[in-house]
Amino acid sequence: MLKTISLCLACICFEFAFAGCAIARTSSEIAAVFNSGVTAYDAGQYDRAYILWKSIENEDIAAMRNLAILLRTGQGVKKDPTAAEDLFERAAFAGLVTAQADLADMLLKGEAGPPDPKRALPFLKSAAAGNHPIAQFELGQMYETGGLVPKNIDVAKRLYAAASSHGMKEAADRLAKLGSPEQEASVSPEPSISGPPPTPTPTQINLDTPVKTSEGTNATFMVQVGAFQSKAEADAAWEGYRATHVEILSGYLPNVQRADLGAKGTWYRLRVAGFKDREGASAFCEHLKTAGSDCFLPK
């Protein structure tokens, strides 16, 4: 894996005793690196785009998602569906709608293992609720056929209508065969995606095209609560935290990040995602400390 190398002088960092040296960058500096990656990608310099986005993957989740796309397609780097899925999942848990749709699509197609519709479903619902047309279309297919979700043709038609309003031909074709959705459905398990968005996007979203802006990703902050030597341990720790701090963690999602620390080994950082600003993340951490658990805000 390619990595950028920074030389640090008198740099002291800690992360539960498992951290390397880091240099904080401003939002404008991160945006400049991101945009340089976009320029390189548009020029067909995929290897350079990969290096640039890799250097800010932990600071900008749109860059993280773009890296996943390159790994998924094999542009500028060796194709690695497993690594792509891992990056999509990190960005998805951080709240990036396009990454949720990407991850769901990979899981449905079984690109990094056997198809896993059950695991894809929550990401599909979240992305569809965020008005992502491909997620709306794929979720519509689930409701049309039934099985993992209750069969509901009207919900399927409304999802197809929402996707069609973005210019998705496949959704328009399905809607033409099924007919227009009813104005009021007797069952509405997906009320937030019951119709076209108020201001539809005129072009279809392509899952294989990196985003061209940071999508406000620098507004997403996390709180780290632990570091473990395996993902299984990190997952188990999250379940323990949820059981111990039911009220505090209600509504929050875990974010497990793999970190190769060289001689110190590979560690899995357990973080709580979903904070829009540093102040909110800091207040959450203080609340957690008061309840008896340690935490800190990673750089």
Stockholm file with secondary structure:
# STOCKHOLM 1.0

chainA/1-299         MLKTISLCLACICFEFAFAGCAIARTSSEIAAVFNSGVTAYDAGQYDRAYILWKSIENEDIAAMRNLAILLRTGQGVKKDPTAAEDLFERAAFAGLVTAQADLADMLLKGEAGPPDPKRALPFLKSAAAGNHPIAQFELGQMYETGGLVPKNIDVAKRLYAAASSHGMKEAADRLAKLGSPEQEASVSPEPSISGPPPTPTPTQINLDTPVKTSEGTNATFMVQVGAFQSKAEADAAWEGYRATHVEILSGYLPNVQRADLGAKGTWYRLRVAGFKDREGASAFCEHLKTAGSDCFLPK
#=GR chainA/1-299 SS CCCCCCCCSSCCCCSTTCCCCCCCCCHHHHHHHHHHHHHHHHTTCHHHHHHHHHTTTTTCHHHHHHHHHHHHHTSSSCCCHHHHHHHHHHHHHTTCHHHHHHHHHHHHHTSSSSCCHHHHHHHHHHHHHTTCHHHHHHHHHHHHHCSSSCCCHHHHHHHHHHHHTTTCHHHHHHHHHHCCCCSSCSCCSCGGGSSCCSSCCSSCCCTTSCCSSCTTGGGCEEEEEEEESSHHHHHHHHHHHHHHSHHHHTTCEEEEEEEECGGGCEEEEEEEEEESSHHHHHHHHHHHHHTTCCCBCCC
#=GC SS_cons         CCCCCCCCSSCCCCSTTCCCCCCCCCHHHHHHHHHHHHHHHHTTCHHHHHHHHHTTTTTCHHHHHHHHHHHHHTSSSCCCHHHHHHHHHHHHHTTCHHHHHHHHHHHHHTSSSSCCHHHHHHHHHHHHHTTCHHHHHHHHHHHHHCSSSCCCHHHHHHHHHHHHTTTCHHHHHHHHHHCCCCSSCSCCSCGGGSSCCSSCCSSCCCTTSCCSSCTTGGGCEEEEEEEESSHHHHHHHHHHHHHHSHHHHTTCEEEEEEEECGGGCEEEEEEEEEESSHHHHHHHHHHHHHTTCCCBCCC
//
